[in-house]
Structure formats: structure tokens, C-alpha cells
Amino acid sequence: MFAMNAAFKSDEGYEEYRKKYVGSYNTVDEYLDVIGKDRIAQLCKSDTAFLMDPYRKWIKTDEEIKQLMAEGR
């Protein structure tokens, strides 16, 4: 959120953020690579990591998404 808020202060910052965090990946794994495994590990160990707990059930791998789509969900 801090990075997004800082980027959105200018049109150039918004475009750079959008290109990197919205338009530069096609799969969940590619998105995780954009964020970086070290950064993800750091965030998972933070004092606020528990805030993500209610939403974890909605995070799916590419394979799980394909399966859900095949089932028509």
C-alpha cells in the first residue's frame, strides 16, 4: 500500500506502477516473481500478516483456477 500510494502521486508514477504490478504478468507465479519471494517472506512474518488470514482461502494457484474454470465456477 505504501508503494502504491507513493506511485499514485503522479501520472508517471501511476503508469510505472500499473505496468509493473498490473500489466507485467500472466500467471500467479509470474505475479509472485514481480513482488519477489524475499519480500513475500518478509511480509508473511510481519506484525500485520494476520490481516491476510481471512482472504487466504481465495488465493488460488493457476492449476486451481483452471480446475474451477473447467467445472464452470
N, C-alpha and C positions, 0 to 999 in steps of 0.2 A: 504494500500500500504506500509506503514511503516513496519508493521509486516511481510509482505511478503518479502520485501527487506532484512530485518534483518535475516529472516529464511533462505533465499536462499544463504547466505554467506557460508554455509557449507552443505555437503551431509546430515548430521544428521538433521540439521535444516530444510532442504528441505523435508526430509521424514516425520518429525513430522508435518510440515505444511500440507503436502499432505494428511496424514492420518486424521488430524483433519478437515481441511476445504474442502477436496475433497472427501474423502472416508468414512466419518463417518455418512452420512445421506442418506435417500432415498426419502424424500419429501421436499417440500419448507418449511413446518412448522418445520421439523427437522433441516434444514439448519439455519433457523432463531433462533432456540434454541441454535445452536452451536455459533452463533455470540452473542446472548444474547439480550433480549428485552431492557435492560437498555442501552446497547451500541448502539443499533439501534436508540433509542430515542435520545441519545446524538448526534449521527451523523446527525439525521434529524434536529436538532436545531443548527447545526454548521454554520459558515460563508460560507462554501463551499457546503451546502446542495443543492443549486440551480443547481449545476453541474449535478445532477441526473435527473432533471426535463425532459429533452428530452427523457430519457430512461424509465421513469416510465410506459409508455404505453406498454412496452414489458415485464414487470414483471407480471406474471400470477400466480394465485393460482393453487393448484393441481386440483381443480374442473374445472377451466377454461381450463387447459391443457387437461384434459380428454375430455371435450366438443369439443375442437379444433381437437383432435385426432379422435374422433367419427365422426366429419364432414369431415375428410380426409384432413385436412390442415397441 
